[in-house]
Amino acid sequence: MAKALDVVTIGRCSVDLYGQQIGSRLEDIGSFAKSVGGCPANIAIGTARLGLKSALLTRVGAEQMGRFVREQLVREGVETAGVTVDPERLTALVLLAVEDEGVSPMIFYRSDCADMALCEADVSESLVASAASIVVTGTHFSKPNTEAAQLKAIRIAKAHGGKVVFDVDYRPNLWGLAGHAAGFERYVASDAVSRKMQAILPDCDLVVGTEEEMMIAGGVGDPLAALKAIRAVSSATLVLKRGAMGCIVFEGPIETLEDGIAGRGFPIEVFNVLGAGDAFMSGLLAGWLRGRPAAECATMANACGAFAVSRLLCSPEYPTSAELDAFLAKSAIQRRLRRDEELNHIHWATTRRPGPDRLMALACDHRMQIEEMADAAGASRERIEDFKVLAVEAAARVAGDDPGFGMLLDGIYGQKALYRAAAKGFWIGRPVEKPGSRPLEFDHMADLGSHLTEWPVDQVIKCLCFYHPDDPAELRERQDRELLRLWDAARTVGRELLVEIIAGKHGALGETTVAEIVQHVYDLGIKPDWWKLEPQTSVGAWRRIETTIAANDRYCRGIVLLGLDAPEAELKAAFAAVAEVPMVRGFAVGRTIFADAARRWLRGEIDDEAAIADMARRFGALVDAWRGAAQSIKAA
């Protein structure tokens, strides 16, 4: 019978803090990137990305890092029923740096950490029994309680027809055989460790390790002799990882290394070796658990390992099925794999945080227009900040608990509103352009990257560009340069990008105008996550835009319709016109909703509640119109 889960991984679970300065000593690192780490956690994520139904059995602390781990596992599609929250211990941390090619010093902060408190009571029989396989890992045989937990899982798995996979995962300092500074040390011989591991081998169906790991498992200081020693006590499939030389799979007797089966290798530049083995295991399991031939399993494993060594982090860098398929289909592999733009885009688009399928946003990112309103009312511009908070409250009244609502807010007058919108769970877009600039300039951001790193990771960069195909060549070239600079910054800091194009203010808006602009942006190499576009002249114009986007980026989240201060009736007509265009996911409208309330509130003619109620009424009417247009198409 088919199992509910493909694999349950057991053991280490940490938060990895990777130094972002490459080629630096760990002592000199100035900033860190955070990710989920630890061999079993990495494998759970890696296999989930490749389409397996995975679960993790471990412990995390009852604190912010533990919550981060659980939330990220959920985002990755990993079952978390086996993740116990430990109220007394902290989630493990690891500090790492890339000092040189293949040299990555690390410090494990694991003194009495949560995952090493795993015990038999944490091992759910129903969870393990529901899996086609379990992965036990070396480190968790180093303590009596964690050893007992893994042995219980093995007994349950075998009783219910599950496969047992042993990732040797040997870290000498986690066995107390090396000092804290020796986190990168791979091999210290130990008869005691070898005896522990040899007791496990007869129960295993698959054993995976590097040459050093096979030597510790076999209790012999030579890789081939170690493999023979393991084969003497186990009929498991053995997979020897050999770094840049790929791997060898042994399914039967072992006399020489040539007795094994090798997969296709991938000669790529080694950037960081940490986590490569876990990526390798993910690819191996994705093939092995589906019954693929050994050579194909080895090829998938080697490819996943290649992705990991070519990038900085561990689990965040592992490939998805789409990315792996695209990589394996390439006739020529780029040696510096992390520079492959096609693969990088697939990776980004298939691992970014989930986004709304439909988006109804109140746009209150305006600076220049509301400044003019405040000046005309004789009000201090400082009051703009408070008005934007009222706009968030108005949107919240309409949204209730429904998903798919958002706000466009700026960081100049909208900081308090940004905090409030985040607390409401809204999708948030945030502008970077200088209001009204043509050619495009960035608002208080001469250096984009350093500013964007301060933004929350789920805020979307929004950039408005007034662009028309008939613009002078010099103007187009300057705007192109700025858009490319923005694109590079967005991908470097890992933020989604929404590009807003307004063409109709600076030239005729014809049937093909915006589709031509969209194609031009793609030709520059820019692939926005979102587009924000003005109402078009016809459904045919929308169809051309939709076709252009689909041809260039099948991962684009879609288009949102902008308002341009149009009357409500005009916007409702525009909604009806795009209802049959699936790529248009919603709208982001501002002045149509807030302008009247803003003017009256700034003049002191209405109070906060009246301003909120007026904006909520107008926003609600547009939401109803949008939903109504969509329903009418479904009914037809």
Solvent accessible surface area in square Angstrom, and as a share of the most:
residue,aa,sasa,rsa
1,M,234,1.05
2,A,105,0.82
3,K,57,0.24
4,A,70,0.55
5,L,19,0.10
6,D,32,0.16
7,V,0,0.00
8,V,0,0.00
9,T,0,0.00
10,I,0,0.00
11,G,0,0.00
12,R,11,0.04
13,C,1,0.00
14,S,1,0.01
15,V,0,0.00
16,D,6,0.03
17,L,41,0.20
18,Y,0,0.00
19,G,0,0.00
20,Q,90,0.40
21,Q,70,0.31
22,I,81,0.41
23,G,53,0.51
24,S,19,0.12
25,R,121,0.44
26,L,26,0.13
27,E,126,0.57
28,D,85,0.44
29,I,20,0.10
30,G,67,0.64
31,S,46,0.29
32,F,76,0.32
33,A,21,0.16
34,K,90,0.38
35,S,3,0.02
36,V,2,0.01
37,G,0,0.00
38,G,6,0.06
39,C,3,0.02
40,P,0,0.00
41,A,0,0.00
42,N,3,0.02
43,I,0,0.00
44,A,0,0.00
45,I,1,0.01
46,G,0,0.00
47,T,0,0.00
48,A,17,0.13
49,R,26,0.09
50,L,5,0.02
51,G,53,0.51
52,L,11,0.05
53,K,105,0.45
54,S,2,0.01
55,A,0,0.00
56,L,0,0.00
57,L,0,0.00
58,T,0,0.00
59,R,36,0.13
60,V,0,0.00
61,G,0,0.00
62,A,57,0.44
63,E,32,0.15
64,Q,119,0.53
65,M,60,0.27
66,G,0,0.00
67,R,108,0.40
68,F,29,0.12
69,V,0,0.00
70,R,69,0.25
71,E,90,0.40
72,Q,36,0.16
73,L,0,0.00
74,V,97,0.56
75,R,72,0.26
76,E,28,0.13
77,G,55,0.53
78,V,6,0.04
79,E,72,0.32
80,T,36,0.21
81,A,81,0.63
82,G,5,0.05
83,V,14,0.08
84,T,45,0.26
85,V,60,0.34
86,D,1,0.01
87,P,114,0.72
88,E,144,0.65
89,R,67,0.24
90,L,127,0.63
91,T,8,0.04
92,A,1,0.00
93,L,53,0.26
94,V,5,0.03
95,L,37,0.19
96,L,6,0.03
97,A,0,0.00
98,V,4,0.02
99,E,67,0.30
100,D,89,0.46
101,E,117,0.53
102,G,25,0.24
103,V,64,0.37
104,S,0,0.00
105,P,34,0.21
106,M,6,0.02
107,I,54,0.28
108,F,18,0.07
109,Y,114,0.43
110,R,24,0.09
111,S,104,0.67
112,D,106,0.55
113,C,5,0.03
114,A,0,0.00
115,D,0,0.00
116,M,28,0.12
117,A,14,0.11
118,L,0,0.00
119,C,38,0.22
120,E,75,0.34
121,A,93,0.72
122,D,23,0.12
123,V,4,0.02
124,S,46,0.30
125,E,98,0.44
126,S,87,0.56
127,L,19,0.09
128,V,1,0.00
129,A,19,0.14
130,S,32,0.20
131,A,3,0.02
132,A,31,0.24
133,S,0,0.00
134,I,1,0.00
135,V,0,0.00
136,V,0,0.00
137,T,0,0.00
138,G,0,0.00
139,T,1,0.00
140,H,0,0.00
141,F,1,0.00
142,S,23,0.15
143,K,98,0.42
144,P,108,0.68
145,N,57,0.29
146,T,0,0.00
147,E,34,0.15
148,A,29,0.23
149,A,0,0.00
150,Q,0,0.00
151,L,60,0.30
152,K,50,0.21
153,A,0,0.00
154,I,5,0.03
155,R,135,0.49
156,I,15,0.08
157,A,2,0.02
158,K,98,0.42
159,A,82,0.63
160,H,80,0.36
161,G,63,0.60
162,G,8,0.08
163,K,95,0.40
164,V,0,0.00
165,V,0,0.00
166,F,0,0.00
167,D,4,0.02
168,V,0,0.00
169,D,10,0.05
170,Y,3,0.01
171,R,31,0.11
172,P,0,0.00
173,N,20,0.10
174,L,27,0.13
175,W,40,0.14
176,G,67,0.65
177,L,65,0.33
178,A,30,0.23
179,G,48,0.46
180,H,144,0.65
181,A,97,0.75
182,A,31,0.24
183,G,1,0.01
184,F,57,0.24
185,E,75,0.34
186,R,80,0.29
187,Y,62,0.24
188,V,46,0.27
189,A,72,0.56
190,S,19,0.12
191,D,107,0.55
192,A,56,0.43
193,V,4,0.03
194,S,7,0.05
195,R,152,0.55
196,K,72,0.31
197,M,0,0.00
198,Q,60,0.27
199,A,74,0.57
200,I,6,0.03
201,L,1,0.00
202,P,80,0.50
203,D,51,0.27
204,C,8,0.05
205,D,45,0.23
206,L,1,0.00
207,V,0,0.00
208,V,0,0.00
209,G,0,0.00
210,T,43,0.25
211,E,48,0.22
212,E,60,0.27
213,E,20,0.09
214,M,0,0.00
215,M,25,0.11
216,I,2,0.01
217,A,0,0.00
218,G,6,0.05
219,G,42,0.40
220,V,54,0.31
221,G,64,0.61
222,D,66,0.34
223,P,31,0.20
224,L,49,0.24
225,A,36,0.28
226,A,0,0.00
227,L,0,0.00
228,K,82,0.35
229,A,34,0.26
230,I,0,0.00
231,R,45,0.16
232,A,86,0.67
233,V,74,0.42
234,S,6,0.04
235,S,106,0.68
236,A,3,0.02
237,T,23,0.13
238,L,0,0.00
239,V,0,0.00
240,L,0,0.00
241,K,21,0.09
242,R,63,0.23
243,G,65,0.62
244,A,99,0.77
245,M,135,0.60
246,G,11,0.11
247,C,3,0.02
248,I,18,0.09
249,V,4,0.03
250,F,2,0.01
251,E,103,0.46
252,G,31,0.30
253,P,116,0.73
254,I,8,0.04
255,E,116,0.52
256,T,61,0.36
257,L,42,0.21
258,E,148,0.66
259,D,69,0.36
260,G,18,0.17
261,I,65,0.33
262,A,67,0.52
263,G,20,0.19
264,R,104,0.38
265,G,43,0.41
266,F,20,0.08
267,P,109,0.68
268,I,14,0.07
269,E,34,0.15
270,V,38,0.22
271,F,32,0.13
272,N,1,0.00
273,V,46,0.26
274,L,3,0.01
275,G,10,0.10
276,A,16,0.13
277,G,24,0.23
278,D,19,0.10
279,A,0,0.00
280,F,12,0.05
281,M,0,0.00
282,S,2,0.01
283,G,0,0.00
284,L,3,0.02
285,L,0,0.00
286,A,0,0.00
287,G,0,0.00
288,W,57,0.20
289,L,42,0.21
290,R,104,0.38
291,G,66,0.64
292,R,93,0.34
293,P,88,0.56
294,A,14,0.11
295,A,45,0.35
296,E,68,0.31
297,C,3,0.02
298,A,0,0.00
299,T,21,0.12
300,M,16,0.07
301,A,0,0.00
302,N,14,0.07
303,A,0,0.00
304,C,1,0.00
305,G,10,0.10
306,A,7,0.05
307,F,0,0.00
308,A,0,0.00
309,V,22,0.12
310,S,0,0.00
311,R,13,0.05
312,L,32,0.16
313,L,25,0.12
314,C,6,0.03
315,S,3,0.02
316,P,39,0.24
317,E,28,0.12
318,Y,1,0.00
319,P,2,0.01
320,T,12,0.07
321,S,45,0.29
322,A,30,0.24
323,E,0,0.00
324,L,6,0.03
325,D,90,0.47
326,A,22,0.17
327,F,0,0.00
328,L,48,0.24
329,A,87,0.67
330,K,44,0.19
331,S,124,0.80
332,A,79,0.61
333,I,44,0.22
334,Q,76,0.34
335,R,145,0.53
336,R,113,0.41
337,L,1,0.00
338,R,48,0.18
339,R,141,0.51
340,D,10,0.05
341,E,138,0.62
342,E,90,0.40
343,L,0,0.00
344,N,52,0.27
345,H,17,0.08
346,I,18,0.09
347,H,23,0.10
348,W,42,0.15
349,A,10,0.08
350,T,46,0.27
351,T,40,0.23
352,R,40,0.14
353,R,95,0.35
354,P,108,0.68
355,G,29,0.28
356,P,33,0.21
357,D,121,0.63
358,R,108,0.39
359,L,0,0.00
360,M,10,0.04
361,A,0,0.00
362,L,0,0.00
363,A,3,0.02
364,C,0,0.00
365,D,8,0.04
366,H,28,0.12
367,R,14,0.05
368,M,77,0.34
369,Q,45,0.20
370,I,0,0.00
371,E,35,0.15
372,E,104,0.47
373,M,17,0.08
374,A,0,0.00
375,D,76,0.39
376,A,94,0.73
377,A,29,0.22
378,G,73,0.70
379,A,18,0.14
380,S,59,0.38
381,R,105,0.38
382,E,144,0.65
383,R,84,0.31
384,I,0,0.00
385,E,55,0.25
386,D,63,0.33
387,F,0,0.00
388,K,0,0.00
389,V,15,0.09
390,L,16,0.08
391,A,0,0.00
392,V,0,0.00
393,E,41,0.18
394,A,0,0.00
395,A,0,0.00
396,A,21,0.16
397,R,127,0.46
398,V,35,0.20
399,A,4,0.03
400,G,56,0.54
401,D,151,0.78
402,D,71,0.37
403,P,120,0.75
404,G,14,0.14
405,F,8,0.03
406,G,1,0.01
407,M,0,0.00
408,L,0,0.00
409,L,0,0.00
410,D,2,0.01
411,G,28,0.27
412,I,86,0.44
413,Y,31,0.12
414,G,0,0.00
415,Q,59,0.26
416,K,87,0.37
417,A,0,0.00
418,L,2,0.01
419,Y,144,0.55
420,R,100,0.37
421,A,0,0.00
422,A,59,0.46
423,A,88,0.68
424,K,86,0.36
425,G,65,0.63
426,F,22,0.09
427,W,33,0.12
428,I,8,0.04
429,G,0,0.00
430,R,28,0.10
431,P,7,0.05
432,V,0,0.00
433,E,6,0.03
434,K,97,0.41
435,P,36,0.23
436,G,42,0.41
437,S,15,0.10
438,R,68,0.25
439,P,32,0.20
440,L,1,0.01
441,E,70,0.32
442,F,19,0.08
443,D,17,0.09
444,H,139,0.62
445,M,23,0.10
446,A,97,0.75
447,D,83,0.43
448,L,3,0.02
449,G,23,0.22
450,S,60,0.38
451,H,68,0.30
452,L,0,0.00
453,T,83,0.48
454,E,139,0.62
455,W,8,0.03
456,P,65,0.41
457,V,84,0.48
458,D,89,0.46
459,Q,6,0.03
460,V,4,0.02
461,I,0,0.00
462,K,7,0.03
463,C,0,0.00
464,L,25,0.13
465,C,1,0.00
466,F,21,0.09
467,Y,4,0.01
468,H,6,0.03
469,P,41,0.26
470,D,119,0.62
471,D,6,0.03
472,P,89,0.56
473,A,54,0.42
474,E,142,0.63
475,L,28,0.14
476,R,75,0.27
477,E,99,0.44
478,R,105,0.38
479,Q,0,0.00
480,D,16,0.08
481,R,143,0.52
482,E,33,0.15
483,L,3,0.01
484,L,67,0.33
485,R,97,0.35
486,L,0,0.00
487,W,42,0.15
488,D,93,0.48
489,A,9,0.07
490,A,0,0.00
491,R,56,0.21
492,T,105,0.61
493,V,25,0.14
494,G,28,0.27
495,R,16,0.06
496,E,24,0.11
497,L,1,0.00
498,L,1,0.00
499,V,1,0.00
500,E,7,0.03
501,I,0,0.00
502,I,7,0.04
503,A,0,0.00
504,G,33,0.31
505,K,120,0.51
506,H,83,0.37
507,G,34,0.33
508,A,83,0.65
509,L,45,0.22
510,G,31,0.29
511,E,71,0.32
512,T,56,0.32
513,T,13,0.08
514,V,2,0.01
515,A,11,0.08
516,E,87,0.39
517,I,2,0.01
518,V,0,0.00
519,Q,64,0.28
520,H,59,0.26
521,V,1,0.00
522,Y,13,0.05
523,D,103,0.53
524,L,46,0.23
525,G,34,0.33
526,I,2,0.01
527,K,57,0.24
528,P,0,0.00
529,D,1,0.01
530,W,0,0.00
531,W,0,0.00
532,K,11,0.05
533,L,0,0.00
534,E,6,0.02
535,P,40,0.25
536,Q,25,0.11
537,T,80,0.47
538,S,41,0.27
539,V,49,0.28
540,G,26,0.25
541,A,1,0.00
542,W,4,0.01
543,R,93,0.34
544,R,108,0.39
545,I,1,0.01
546,E,26,0.12
547,T,92,0.53
548,T,19,0.11
549,I,0,0.00
550,A,56,0.44
551,A,84,0.65
552,N,41,0.21
553,D,6,0.03
554,R,184,0.67
555,Y,39,0.15
556,C,9,0.06
557,R,38,0.14
558,G,0,0.00
559,I,0,0.00
560,V,0,0.00
561,L,1,0.00
562,L,4,0.02
563,G,4,0.04
564,L,62,0.31
565,D,67,0.35
566,A,12,0.10
567,P,87,0.54
568,E,53,0.24
569,A,76,0.59
570,E,104,0.47
571,L,1,0.00
572,K,79,0.34
573,A,64,0.50
574,A,14,0.11
575,F,1,0.00
576,A,60,0.47
577,A,41,0.32
578,V,2,0.01
579,A,25,0.19
580,E,78,0.35
581,V,1,0.01
582,P,79,0.50
583,M,25,0.11
584,V,2,0.01
585,R,63,0.23
586,G,0,0.00
587,F,0,0.00
588,A,3,0.03
589,V,1,0.00
590,G,7,0.06
591,R,52,0.19
592,T,20,0.12
593,I,0,0.00
594,F,0,0.00
595,A,7,0.05
596,D,54,0.28
597,A,0,0.00
598,A,0,0.00
599,R,102,0.37
600,R,71,0.26
601,W,12,0.04
602,L,5,0.03
603,R,122,0.45
604,G,58,0.56
605,E,101,0.45
606,I,30,0.15
607,D,90,0.47
608,D,71,0.37
609,E,89,0.40
610,A,39,0.30
611,A,0,0.00
612,I,14,0.07
613,A,46,0.35
614,D,16,0.08
615,M,0,0.00
616,A,15,0.11
617,R,142,0.52
618,R,57,0.21
619,F,0,0.00
620,G,15,0.14
621,A,27,0.21
622,L,1,0.01
623,V,2,0.01
624,D,95,0.49
625,A,22,0.17
626,W,15,0.05
627,R,93,0.34
628,G,38,0.36
629,A,14,0.11
630,A,29,0.23
631,Q,106,0.47
632,S,64,0.41
633,I,71,0.36
634,K,156,0.66
635,A,93,0.72
636,A,118,0.92
